[in-house]
Amino acid sequence: MDNDVRLAKRLRRSGKAMPDGPIKIEQQTTAETDMNLTSDGLSVQDSSARAEPYSRQETAETSDTPAQPVRFDWRRKLKLHWPPGRKEWSLAAILLIAGLAGGLYLTHHHSKKPAAVHIVKQIVKPKPPTTVASTLSGLPVDPSVNQRPVTGVMIENSTDARPQSGLGQASVVFEAIAEGGITRFLALFQDTAPGSVGPIRSARPYYLQWELGFNAGYAHVGGSPEALADIKAWGVRDLDQFANGGSYQRIPTRAAPHNVYTSITALNQLEAAKGYTSSQFIGFARKKAAPSKQPTAKAIDLTMSGPLYNVHYDYNAASNTYNRSEAGAPHIDANTNTQISPTVVVALVMPYSLESDGYHSDYSTIGTGPAYAFQDGTVTIGQWAKTASTSQFVFTDAAGKPLLLDPGQTWLTAVSGTAKVSYTP
């Protein structure tokens, strides 16, 4: 119906009369008609196409001209008309809105600021230190070393026992008179494990009180009656050779009783079998070594009981250590065939007496007293303090401040008075 109305309007504009019956559109048109129809925005071919539903059959019957092939027309396909109607305006509006929306999207998309780039800083955790300070010596060691047990060994110092094995490799050494003026050593090991340590001799009560401050195992061959009783009463980690002979040996090159030896590995195995797998203790307070440019104590003398046991030290500035001598000769370690040279020498002034038998020594090791600390070529005079058998020695200077010791082997000698200590620049 709409097509008929539009076609009638176009015919009236062109001056044609509206036919009464079905409209026949001829294939051939006059130039005038073609021009008029074209000026109306519709070609003859378009008109015939529009009228096709009504005239296809009649045209085929009345026209002698063969039908022309119909070419593709997007307006026909979309059924658009001119002048535009409601449909055409609606489509135009939709296209306009779609174009505006697409433009806004593209404008917004391309003008949008790039997203901020967040730089994630990777936090690298510092690796655990490869070494730590030894609790016993203060020297740098693998952290596992501090988890080992401290092992104390009683080493004799009679003239028949010299040279001893292992003394130069101990981290801490205590020295005192055992009996008859003969000195004896308590050597403490944790950082090192020499394969030969000895000769080993009997226990004494004051050595027990010193080793208890380190929660150490205690290797010995028997002991004085009082010492053997104290071992049981004080809960000492007992490694007595009498009860554990398999961990010791008697060497053929020394005469008894100066021939009992062991190794730190063998003692560690014995400790492990007894459940002594580590030692909980407080080590000496340490500092960084600082050799003096003007040493004030180059030579040290400690009077013990006589020429065979008196001690002498010479400061070695090159190594910042003290070369040890006794009986007028260098004190040698048989394991290394070198002179024993501790980094720190401490003279502990404490009361000394004999036990009731008039033979065995007795030291008052619990309490306080003067202390001489030799290190870095100098001497600091202060105080030592030990409050109980299981407590550690604490050192302070004349002002009462902590007296810190250099890392390295520390050799502590008990003397009976300040007159027993002398030194020269």
C-alpha positions in Angstrom: 0.0 0.0 0.0 2.7 2.5 0.9 4.5 1.7 -2.3 1.4 2.5 -4.4 0.8 5.8 -2.6 4.4 6.9 -3.2 4.3 5.9 -6.8 1.1 7.8 -7.4 2.6 11.0 -5.9 5.6 10.6 -8.3 3.3 10.2 -11.3 1.3 13.3 -10.4 4.5 15.4 -10.2 5.5 14.2 -13.6 2.0 15.1 -15.1 0.9 11.6 -15.7 -2.6 10.4 -14.8 -3.1 7.7 -12.3 -4.3 4.6 -14.1 -7.5 2.9 -13.0 -6.1 -0.7 -13.0 -2.8 -2.2 -12.1 0.1 -0.1 -13.0 2.2 -1.2 -15.9 5.8 0.1 -16.0 7.4 -0.3 -19.4 11.1 -1.0 -19.7 11.5 1.9 -22.1 10.9 5.4 -20.9 11.1 8.8 -22.5 13.9 11.0 -21.8 11.6 13.5 -20.1 10.1 10.8 -17.8 13.6 9.5 -17.1 14.8 13.0 -16.2 11.8 13.8 -14.0 12.0 10.6 -12.2 15.7 11.0 -11.7 15.2 14.5 -10.4 12.8 13.0 -7.8 15.7 10.9 -6.6 14.4 7.7 -8.1 15.6 6.1 -11.3 13.4 4.3 -13.7 15.1 1.1 -12.8 14.4 2.0 -9.1 10.7 2.6 -9.9 10.3 -0.6 -11.7 12.0 -2.3 -8.9 9.7 -0.7 -6.4 6.7 -1.7 -8.5 8.0 -5.2 -9.2 5.7 -6.9 -6.7 2.7 -5.6 -8.7 3.9 -5.5 -12.3 6.5 -8.2 -12.8 4.1 -10.5 -14.5 2.4 -7.9 -16.6 5.7 -6.4 -17.7 6.8 -9.7 -18.8 3.6 -10.1 -20.9 3.5 -6.7 -22.6 7.2 -5.8 -23.1 9.1 -7.1 -26.0 12.4 -5.9 -24.5 14.3 -8.6 -22.6 14.5 -8.2 -18.8 17.7 -6.5 -17.6 19.7 -8.2 -14.8 19.0 -6.5 -11.4 22.1 -5.0 -9.8 22.6 -4.9 -6.0 21.3 -1.8 -4.4 21.9 -1.3 -0.6 18.9 1.0 -0.3 16.7 -1.7 -1.8 18.3 -4.3 0.4 17.7 -2.2 3.5 14.3 -1.0 2.1 15.3 2.6 2.4 13.4 5.4 0.7 13.9 9.0 -0.4 12.9 11.4 0.8 13.6 9.8 4.2 10.8 8.7 6.4 10.6 7.7 10.0 12.5 4.5 9.4 15.3 6.3 7.6 15.6 9.0 10.3 15.6 6.4 13.0 18.4 4.5 11.3 20.3 7.8 10.8 19.9 8.6 14.5 21.1 5.2 15.5 24.2 5.5 13.3 24.9 8.9 14.6 24.7 7.8 18.2 26.8 4.8 17.5 29.4 7.0 15.8 29.5 9.4 18.7 29.8 6.6 21.2 32.6 5.0 19.2 34.4 8.3 19.0 34.1 8.9 22.7 35.3 5.5 23.5 38.4 5.8 21.2 39.1 9.3 22.6 38.8 8.1 26.2 40.8 4.9 25.5 43.7 6.7 23.8 43.8 9.6 26.2 43.7 7.5 29.3 46.9 7.8 31.3 48.9 4.6 31.4 48.6 2.6 34.6 51.2 3.4 37.1 54.1 1.0 37.2 54.7 -0.3 40.6 58.3 -1.3 41.2 58.5 -4.1 43.6 61.7 -4.1 45.5 62.9 -7.5 46.3 64.1 -7.7 49.9 67.1 -9.9 50.0 67.6 -11.4 53.4 71.2 -11.3 54.6 72.8 -14.7 54.6 73.5 -16.1 58.0 77.1 -15.3 58.9 79.6 -18.0 57.9 81.4 -17.5 61.2 80.6 -16.4 64.7 82.6 -15.6 67.8 83.6 -18.7 69.8 82.0 -18.5 73.2 85.1 -20.1 74.6 88.0 -18.3 72.8 86.3 -15.3 71.2 87.9 -16.3 67.8 85.7 -16.6 64.7 84.4 -20.2 64.2 81.7 -22.0 62.4 78.4 -21.6 64.3 78.3 -25.4 64.9 81.4 -25.1 67.1 79.5 -23.4 69.9 77.1 -26.3 70.0 79.9 -28.7 70.9 80.6 -29.7 74.5 83.5 -28.0 76.3 86.0 -30.6 77.4 88.4 -30.1 80.3 91.6 -32.2 80.6 93.9 -32.3 83.7 97.5 -32.1 82.3 100.5 -32.4 84.6 103.6 -30.2 84.6 106.4 -32.2 86.3 109.7 -32.2 84.6 109.0 -35.8 83.5 105.8 -34.6 81.7 107.4 -32.1 79.5 106.9 -31.3 76.7 103.1 -31.7 77.0 100.8 -32.4 74.0 97.8 -30.2 73.3 98.4 -27.2 75.6 99.1 -24.8 72.8 95.8 -25.8 71.1 93.6 -25.2 74.1 91.3 -22.1 74.2 91.6 -21.6 77.9 94.2 -22.8 80.4 94.2 -22.6 84.2 97.5 -23.0 86.1 98.0 -23.6 89.8 100.1 -25.6 92.2 98.9 -29.2 92.7 101.2 -30.5 95.4 104.8 -30.2 96.5 105.2 -27.0 94.5 104.5 -28.9 91.2 102.1 -27.0 89.0 99.3 -28.6 87.0 97.0 -27.3 84.2 93.3 -27.5 83.4 93.1 -27.2 79.6 89.7 -26.5 78.0 88.9 -27.5 74.4 85.9 -26.7 72.1 87.3 -24.8 69.1 90.0 -27.4 68.4 90.4 -31.2 68.6 94.1 -32.2 68.9 94.7 -35.8 68.3 97.1 -36.2 71.3 96.5 -34.6 74.7 98.5 -35.4 77.8 100.0 -36.6 80.0 96.8 -36.7 82.1 96.9 -36.7 85.9 94.5 -36.5 88.9 91.8 -34.1 90.0 91.8 -31.3 92.5 88.9 -29.4 94.1 89.7 -25.9 92.8 90.1 -27.1 89.2 86.6 -28.6 89.5 85.3 -25.1 90.5 87.0 -23.6 87.5 85.7 -26.1 85.0 82.2 -26.0 86.4 82.0 -22.4 85.2 82.2 -23.8 81.6 79.8 -26.7 82.1 82.7 -28.8 80.8 83.4 -32.5 80.8 86.3 -33.4 83.1 89.0 -35.8 82.0 91.4 -37.0 84.8 93.1 -40.1 86.3 91.7 -40.5 89.8 92.1 -37.6 92.2 92.5 -36.5 95.8 89.9 -37.9 98.2 88.3 -34.5 98.5 88.2 -34.0 94.8 86.6 -37.4 94.1 83.9 -36.6 96.7 83.3 -33.2 95.2 82.9 -34.7 91.7 79.9 -36.7 92.9 78.5 -33.9 95.1 78.7 -31.2 92.5 77.5 -33.2 89.6 80.6 -32.8 87.5 80.6 -34.4 84.1 83.0 -37.1 85.1 85.3 -38.6 82.4 87.6 -40.4 84.9 90.1 -42.8 83.2 89.6 -45.3 85.9 86.0 -45.9 84.8 86.5 -45.2 81.1 89.8 -46.8 80.2 88.8 -47.4 76.5 88.9 -43.6 75.9 92.5 -43.3 77.0 95.8 -45.0 76.2 99.2 -45.3 77.8 102.0 -44.4 75.4 105.2 -46.5 75.4 107.6 -43.5 75.2 106.8 -42.2 78.7 107.1 -44.0 82.1 104.0 -44.3 84.3 102.3 -42.3 85.7 103.3 -39.7 83.1 102.1 -41.7 80.1 98.3 -41.5 80.0 97.0 -39.7 76.9 93.8 -39.3 74.9 92.4 -37.3 72.0 89.6 -34.7 72.0 87.7 -36.9 69.5 87.8 -39.9 71.8 86.6 -37.7 74.7 83.8 -36.2 72.6 82.6 -39.7 71.8 82.7 -40.6 75.5 80.8 -37.4 76.3 78.2 -38.2 73.7 77.7 -41.7 75.1 77.0 -40.1 78.5 74.6 -37.5 77.0 77.1 -34.5 77.4 76.4 -33.2 73.9 76.8 -29.4 74.5 77.8 -26.9 77.1 75.7 -24.0 78.3 78.0 -21.3 79.8 78.9 -17.6 79.7 82.3 -17.0 78.1 84.7 -14.2 79.1 83.7 -10.7 77.9 85.8 -10.0 74.8 86.8 -7.1 72.7 88.7 -6.4 69.4 92.4 -6.7 69.7 94.2 -3.3 69.8 98.0 -3.7 70.0 99.6 -0.8 71.7 102.1 1.3 69.8 104.0 1.9 73.1 103.8 -1.4 75.1 104.1 -1.0 78.8 104.4 -4.7 79.8 106.8 -6.5 77.4 108.2 -8.9 80.0 106.1 -10.7 82.7 107.2 -12.9 85.6 104.9 -15.0 87.8 106.5 -16.6 90.8 104.9 -20.0 91.6 107.1 -22.2 93.8 110.7 -22.2 92.5 112.9 -22.0 89.4 111.4 -25.2 87.7 107.9 -23.8 87.8 108.1 -20.1 87.8 106.7 -18.6 84.6 108.1 -15.9 82.3 106.5 -14.3 79.2 107.9 -12.1 76.5 105.6 -9.9 74.4 105.7 -10.6 70.7 104.5 -7.4 69.0 104.4 -9.1 65.5 101.8 -11.7 66.6 100.4 -9.7 69.6 100.9 -12.7 71.8 103.1 -13.7 74.8 105.8 -16.3 74.3 105.8 -18.5 77.4 108.8 -19.9 79.2 109.4 -22.0 82.3 112.5 -23.3 84.0 114.4 -20.7 81.9 113.4 -22.3 78.6 110.6 -21.9 76.0 107.5 -23.9 76.9 107.0 -26.2 73.9 103.9 -28.1 72.7 104.9 -31.5 71.5 102.2 -31.6 68.9 103.5 -28.7 67.0 107.0 -28.4 68.3 106.4 -24.6 68.7 106.5 -22.3 71.7 103.2 -21.8 73.5 102.1 -18.2 73.0 98.8 -17.2 74.5 97.1 -13.9 73.5 96.0 -13.0 77.0 97.7 -13.7 80.3 95.7 -13.2 83.5 97.2 -13.4 87.0 94.6 -14.3 89.6 95.6 -13.2 93.1 93.8 -15.5 95.6 94.4 -17.0 99.0 96.5 -20.1 98.9 97.1 -22.8 101.6 97.7 -26.5 102.2 95.0 -29.0 103.0 95.1 -30.8 106.4 97.4 -33.4 105.0 100.1 -30.7 104.6 100.7 -31.8 101.1 97.8 -31.0 98.7 97.1 -27.3 97.7 94.0 -25.4 98.5 92.9 -22.2 96.8 89.9 -19.9 97.8 88.4 -19.6 94.3 85.0 -18.2 95.3 85.0 -14.5 96.1 87.0 -11.6 94.8 90.6 -10.5 94.4 93.1 -8.6 92.4 93.6 -9.4 88.8 96.4 -8.5 86.3 95.3 -8.7 82.7 98.2 -8.6 80.2 97.2 -8.1 76.5 98.1 -5.9 73.6 101.5 -5.2 75.2 99.9 -3.5 78.2 98.6 -4.4 81.7 95.3 -3.6 83.3 95.0 -4.0 87.1 91.5 -4.8 88.2 89.5 -7.3 90.1 88.2 -10.8 89.5 84.9 -12.1 91.0 83.4 -15.6 91.1 80.2 -16.0 93.1 79.7 -19.8 93.0 81.3 -22.9 91.8 79.1 -23.0 88.6 79.5 -19.2 87.9 82.0 -17.7 85.5 84.9 -15.3 86.3 84.0 -11.7 85.8 86.7 -9.1 85.4 86.5 -5.4 86.1 89.0 -2.6 85.8 90.0 -0.1 88.6 86.9 2.0 87.8 84.6 -1.0 88.1 83.9 -1.2 84.4 84.0 -4.5 82.5 87.5 -5.6 81.7 87.3 -7.0 78.2 89.8 -9.6 76.9 91.2 -10.1 73.4 90.0 -13.1 71.4 92.5 -16.0 71.4 94.0 -18.3 73.9 93.6 -17.1 77.5 96.0 -18.4 80.1 95.0 -17.8 83.8 97.5 -18.4 86.6 96.6 -18.4 90.3 99.2 -16.8 92.5 99.2 -16.3 96.3 99.9 -12.5 96.3 100.5 -9.4 94.3 104.2 -9.6 95.0 104.2 -12.8 92.9 103.4 -10.6 89.8 106.0 -8.4 88.1 106.4 -6.8 84.7 108.7 -4.4 82.8 108.0 -2.2 79.8 
